[in-house]
Amino acid sequence: MKYIFILLGIVFSACGNKQKLAYQLPNPKEDQIFLDLSQALESKNKVEFLNLRNKEIKVLSLEIGKLTDLKFLNLMKNKIEYLPIEFSNLKRLEDLNIRDNKLNKINAVSKLLALQQLDIAKNKIDSLPNDFSKLVNLQNFFASYNAFVFLPASISSLKSLRFLELNNNQLSKIDQSFKNCEFLTNVNFANNNIEQISESFYQGKTNLKVVNLENNKLTKISSKIVELKKLQTLILSFNQLTELPKEIGELPNLEMLLLTGNKITKLPDNLSLLSNLRTLVLKDNLLPELEKQRIKEALPQCTIVF
């Protein structure tokens, strides 16, 4: 049956990729993208795009601060351990990718108030600077595969935030309300150690469409989930759930529900209300045969995998 889940994974990835990121930098012409810092510094033209991906950079030159017209900077896959204070001169920077380096602090980043997309994944970062909340234009924030133990409070103040990835960290709870993040559409908290989600997390999330909580330590889901009226995809696989709240049946836009690897013995009685549900995965739970049959009858339009 493994091939079924591989197939489902491909389908899910494809669906996720169809949702365009909120921030899209215009595609520059090839001759507008600089691939070398020295050439960029020597250029007589305005330098807006600099791609230094996979250049074996260990120490970032202080000269980077002179490129004050930069809008896009890719430093992915280097060996950078710190960002110099001169980095904060890049006031027009909209898109910064520093994924897959050796950073443990990003203090200079919080000075880049024009940032709309920030990727700090695959570093050693365990906290954000106190003034990170000033990045009020930030729409997409990718911080997976770091060392966060606590959810940074400053994220809750990012009022333009749409996409948030904090998967593969060491979080034990979601205790921030994200009350100012009214435009948030996608959150990924998979592969942490989350045991508890504050009820305030669900409040005011009128635009949230995708929630991924796979592979955590959750034992229950709050009835407050009913407030996520636009939710389309809910991933709760590989937790410690024994049941779901009946309010799950009151999510009119839910299309995909993944529950593999829990301890569920019964689903809510109002399943038939999920008229838009198309994919339900319940493999490796504790459902008796009679319950499986009931679920099939309640959701005739849905592809169900036990």
CORNOR-V372052 format. One record per residue. N is the residue number from 1. RES is the residue in one small letter. PHI is phi in degrees with one decimal (NA if undefined). OMEGA is omega in degrees with one decimal (none if undefined). Layout:
# CORNOR-V372052
{{N,RES,PHI,OMEGA} {N,RES,PHI,OMEGA}}
This chain:
# CORNOR-V372052
{{1,m,NA,-175.9} {2,k,-58.7,-176.7} {3,y,-63.3,178.4} {4,i,-62.6,-177.0} {5,f,-76.2,173.3} {6,i,-63.6,179.1} {7,l,-62.5,178.1} {8,l,-62.4,178.6} {9,g,-61.9,178.3} {10,i,-65.3,179.1} {11,v,-60.3,-179.2} {12,f,-64.2,179.5} {13,s,-61.3,179.9} {14,a,-63.5,178.8} {15,c,-62.5,-179.1} {16,g,-65.2,-178.2} {17,n,-70.0,179.5} {18,k,-71.4,178.6} {19,q,-81.7,-177.1} {20,k,-66.5,174.1} {21,l,-61.7,-176.0} {22,a,-60.4,-178.4} {23,y,-99.9,178.1} {24,q,-129.9,177.6} {25,l,-73.3,179.2} {26,p,-55.9,180.0} {27,n,-72.1,-179.8} {28,p,-79.8,172.5} {29,k,-72.7,-175.0} {30,e,-56.2,-177.3} {31,d,-77.0,177.2} {32,q,-94.6,-177.7} {33,i,-98.4,177.6} {34,f,-91.0,-178.5} {35,l,-112.6,-177.7} {36,d,-144.2,-177.4} {37,l,-64.0,-179.0} {38,s,-60.8,179.6} {39,q,-64.5,178.6} {40,a,-63.4,-179.1} {41,l,-68.3,-178.3} {42,e,-85.8,-175.6} {43,s,-65.8,177.1} {44,k,-88.4,179.0} {45,n,-93.8,177.3} {46,k,-65.6,-179.9} {47,v,-103.1,-178.2} {48,e,-112.6,-175.2} {49,f,-128.4,180.0} {50,l,-133.7,-178.8} {51,n,-115.9,179.8} {52,l,-114.3,-179.9} {53,r,-63.4,171.2} {54,n,55.1,-179.2} {55,k,-109.8,-179.3} {56,e,62.2,-178.8} {57,i,-74.4,176.4} {58,k,-103.2,179.6} {59,v,-122.7,-178.9} {60,l,-79.1,-177.5} {61,s,-60.7,176.0} {62,l,-63.9,-179.0} {63,e,-64.7,-179.7} {64,i,-55.4,-178.4} {65,g,-68.5,179.6} {66,k,-82.8,-177.1} {67,l,-88.1,-170.2} {68,t,-75.2,176.8} {69,d,-95.8,-177.1} {70,l,-57.2,172.3} {71,k,-111.8,-177.7} {72,f,-129.3,177.9} {73,l,-138.8,178.7} {74,n,-112.8,177.3} {75,l,-117.1,-176.1} {76,m,-62.1,175.3} {77,k,59.3,169.5} {78,n,-121.2,-178.8} {79,k,-129.7,-174.8} {80,i,-73.2,-178.3} {81,e,-102.7,178.6} {82,y,-155.1,176.9} {83,l,-104.1,-178.7} {84,p,-66.3,-179.1} {85,i,-60.7,178.5} {86,e,-62.8,179.1} {87,f,-59.5,-177.9} {88,s,-71.2,177.6} {89,n,-77.5,-174.7} {90,l,-82.0,-170.4} {91,k,-67.5,-177.9} {92,r,-98.4,-176.4} {93,l,-64.7,-179.4} {94,e,-106.4,-174.6} {95,d,-132.8,-178.9} {96,l,-125.5,177.1} {97,n,-117.3,176.3} {98,i,-121.7,178.2} {99,r,-61.4,171.4} {100,d,62.3,171.3} {101,n,-125.5,-179.3} {102,k,-127.0,-177.0} {103,l,-77.5,169.4} {104,n,-121.2,175.2} {105,k,-140.7,178.0} {106,i,-134.9,-174.5} {107,n,-55.8,-176.6} {108,a,-66.4,-175.5} {109,v,-64.8,-176.0} {110,s,-68.4,176.0} {111,k,-90.5,-174.5} {112,l,-92.2,-168.1} {113,l,-70.1,178.6} {114,a,-87.7,-176.5} {115,l,-56.7,174.8} {116,q,-116.7,177.3} {117,q,-137.2,-178.1} {118,l,-137.8,178.4} {119,d,-120.7,178.6} {120,i,-117.3,-175.8} {121,a,-61.0,175.6} {122,k,58.5,170.8} {123,n,-126.0,-179.8} {124,k,-126.2,-172.6} {125,i,-80.2,179.5} {126,d,-118.5,178.8} {127,s,-159.1,177.1} {128,l,-112.6,178.2} {129,p,-62.1,-176.4} {130,n,-59.8,-177.7} {131,d,-93.7,177.1} {132,f,-59.3,-179.3} {133,s,-63.6,179.4} {134,k,-73.9,-179.1} {135,l,-80.3,-171.8} {136,v,-74.3,177.5} {137,n,-96.9,-176.3} {138,l,-68.3,-178.4} {139,q,-108.0,-178.1} {140,n,-123.2,-177.3} {141,f,-130.1,-177.7} {142,f,-113.3,-174.5} {143,a,-134.1,-179.5} {144,s,-71.6,177.1} {145,y,54.5,172.6} {146,n,-124.1,-175.0} {147,a,-127.7,179.9} {148,f,-68.2,175.2} {149,v,-100.0,178.3} {150,f,-117.2,177.4} {151,l,-72.0,-177.6} {152,p,-59.7,-178.1} {153,a,-62.4,-176.1} {154,s,-63.6,-179.1} {155,i,-62.5,-177.9} {156,s,-64.1,-178.4} {157,s,-98.4,-178.2} {158,l,-82.6,-167.8} {159,k,-68.5,179.0} {160,s,-98.2,-172.0} {161,l,-62.4,176.4} {162,r,-114.7,-177.5} {163,f,-112.6,178.6} {164,l,-133.5,176.2} {165,e,-120.4,175.7} {166,l,-130.1,178.1} {167,n,-68.7,177.7} {168,n,58.3,169.2} {169,n,-120.2,-178.8} {170,q,-128.5,-178.6} {171,l,-67.8,177.8} {172,s,-107.7,178.3} {173,k,-158.1,173.3} {174,i,-107.4,-173.4} {175,d,-114.0,177.3} {176,q,-101.1,-175.5} {177,s,-83.2,-173.5} {178,f,52.5,-172.8} {179,k,-61.5,-179.8} {180,n,-92.6,-176.0} {181,c,-94.4,-173.2} {182,e,-71.2,-179.1} {183,f,-97.6,-177.5} {184,l,-59.7,-179.6} {185,t,-115.1,-176.5} {186,n,-133.5,173.2} {187,v,-130.9,179.5} {188,n,-129.1,177.1} {189,f,-116.4,-175.8} {190,a,-64.3,173.1} {191,n,58.7,170.2} {192,n,-120.7,177.1} {193,n,-124.0,-171.7} {194,i,-69.4,177.8} {195,e,-109.5,-171.7} {196,q,-143.3,174.7} {197,i,-123.3,178.5} {198,s,-61.5,179.9} {199,e,-62.7,179.3} {200,s,-67.1,178.9} {201,f,-59.4,-175.3} {202,y,-80.5,-172.3} {203,q,-77.5,174.7} {204,g,75.7,-178.4} {205,k,-91.1,-174.0} {206,t,-72.6,-178.8} {207,n,-111.8,-175.8} {208,l,-69.0,-176.1} {209,k,-115.1,-176.4} {210,v,-131.1,176.4} {211,v,-127.9,178.7} {212,n,-115.8,178.3} {213,l,-122.1,-177.1} {214,e,-60.9,172.7} {215,n,57.6,171.8} {216,n,-126.7,-177.0} {217,k,-126.6,-178.3} {218,l,-72.9,176.6} {219,t,-108.8,177.2} {220,k,-156.8,175.9} {221,i,-118.8,-176.6} {222,s,-67.4,174.6} {223,s,-64.5,179.2} {224,k,-65.8,178.8} {225,i,-60.1,179.1} {226,v,-60.9,-179.3} {227,e,-75.1,-179.2} {228,l,-88.3,-170.9} {229,k,-64.4,-179.4} {230,k,-97.4,-176.4} {231,l,-60.5,-179.9} {232,q,-111.0,-177.3} {233,t,-130.6,178.6} {234,l,-128.6,-177.2} {235,i,-114.2,-177.6} {236,l,-126.0,-177.9} {237,s,-60.7,174.1} {238,f,57.3,169.1} {239,n,-120.2,-179.2} {240,q,-126.9,-176.6} {241,l,-78.0,174.4} {242,t,-107.9,179.6} {243,e,-158.6,174.8} {244,l,-122.0,177.6} {245,p,-68.7,179.8} {246,k,-62.9,-179.3} {247,e,-64.7,174.9} {248,i,-56.6,-179.4} {249,g,-71.1,-178.3} {250,e,-107.7,177.6} {251,l,-103.4,-168.2} {252,p,-65.5,-176.2} {253,n,-103.8,-177.4} {254,l,-64.8,-178.1} {255,e,-113.0,-176.6} {256,m,-136.8,180.0} {257,l,-133.2,-176.9} {258,l,-111.5,-172.6} {259,l,-132.0,-179.1} {260,t,-54.4,169.8} {261,g,70.9,172.6} {262,n,-114.3,-179.5} {263,k,-126.7,-174.2} {264,i,-74.4,178.8} {265,t,-108.7,-176.9} {266,k,-159.1,174.6} {267,l,-102.0,-178.0} {268,p,-55.2,-177.5} {269,d,-69.0,-174.9} {270,n,-94.5,-178.7} {271,l,-54.5,-175.2} {272,s,-62.4,178.0} {273,l,-71.4,-178.0} {274,l,-81.3,-173.6} {275,s,-69.9,179.9} {276,n,-98.8,-179.4} {277,l,-67.8,-177.9} {278,r,-117.7,-179.4} {279,t,-136.0,177.4} {280,l,-133.3,-178.5} {281,v,-114.2,-174.8} {282,l,-126.9,-178.2} {283,k,-61.9,176.2} {284,d,60.7,169.6} {285,n,-120.8,-175.7} {286,l,-120.0,-176.6} {287,l,-77.2,174.4} {288,p,-71.3,-176.0} {289,e,-60.0,179.6} {290,l,-63.1,178.4} {291,e,-69.1,177.3} {292,k,-60.9,179.6} {293,q,-65.6,177.8} {294,r,-62.2,-179.5} {295,i,-63.0,179.1} {296,k,-60.7,-178.4} {297,e,-70.7,-178.8} {298,a,-76.0,-175.1} {299,l,-128.3,-176.2} {300,p,-65.3,-177.9} {301,q,-85.9,-167.9} {302,c,-107.4,170.0} {303,t,-82.2,-174.6} {304,i,-117.7,177.6} {305,v,-120.4,177.8} {306,f,-100.8,none}}
